[in-house]
Amino acid sequence: MAMEATEIERMIKDAMPDAIVEITDLAGDGDHYKAVVISEAFQGKSRVQQHQMVYAALKGNMGGVLHALALETRAPDA
């Protein structure tokens, strides 16, 4: 069962309310997405820490319901 882009966006925004989130379905199959996430919460964090924060927001759905997610993360004006 695939995960909807709106659900991915909602979960990220629930964890980081200030986030600007852009989700793209890369293959049109609901299984392969790209997410661009911009949030103040990323300020001073490494890229790995930023990605870990997004994965945590997805509450274990990565690799299961959500098969593949390419991430681009950054703090505003970075």
C-alpha positions in Angstrom: 0.0 0.0 0.0 1.4 3.3 -1.1 1.6 6.5 1.0 0.0 9.7 -0.3 2.1 12.8 -0.8 -0.4 14.8 1.4 0.2 12.3 4.2 3.9 12.7 4.0 3.6 16.5 4.0 1.2 16.4 7.0 3.5 14.2 9.1 6.5 16.4 8.4 4.5 19.6 9.2 3.1 18.0 12.4 6.7 17.5 13.6 8.0 20.9 12.2 5.1 23.3 12.0 7.1 26.1 10.4 8.4 23.8 7.6 7.9 24.5 3.9 7.4 21.1 2.3 7.3 20.3 -1.4 6.6 16.7 -2.3 7.1 15.3 -5.8 6.0 11.8 -6.9 9.1 10.8 -9.0 7.7 7.7 -10.7 3.9 8.3 -10.6 3.5 5.2 -8.5 3.0 6.6 -5.0 6.1 4.8 -3.8 9.0 7.0 -4.9 9.0 10.6 -3.7 11.3 13.6 -3.4 10.7 15.9 -0.5 12.2 19.4 -0.2 11.9 20.5 3.4 12.9 24.0 4.7 12.7 24.6 8.4 14.2 26.8 11.1 14.5 23.5 13.1 17.4 22.6 10.8 19.5 25.6 11.8 22.9 24.5 13.0 22.2 20.9 12.2 24.3 18.7 9.9 22.6 17.3 6.7 22.5 13.8 8.4 20.8 15.3 11.5 18.3 17.1 9.3 17.5 13.9 7.4 17.1 12.0 10.7 14.6 14.6 11.9 12.5 14.1 8.7 12.7 10.3 9.1 11.6 10.6 12.8 8.7 12.8 11.6 7.6 9.9 9.3 7.3 7.6 12.4 8.8 4.4 11.0 7.1 4.5 7.6 10.3 4.7 5.7 11.2 1.4 4.0 7.7 0.1 4.7 4.6 2.0 3.4 7.0 4.6 2.1 9.4 2.8 -0.2 11.7 5.6 -1.3 12.2 9.2 -0.4 14.9 11.5 -1.8 15.5 14.3 0.6 16.6 17.9 0.2 16.7 19.7 3.5 17.9 23.1 4.6 17.3 26.0 7.0 15.7 29.1 5.4 18.1 31.4 3.5 20.8 28.6 3.6 
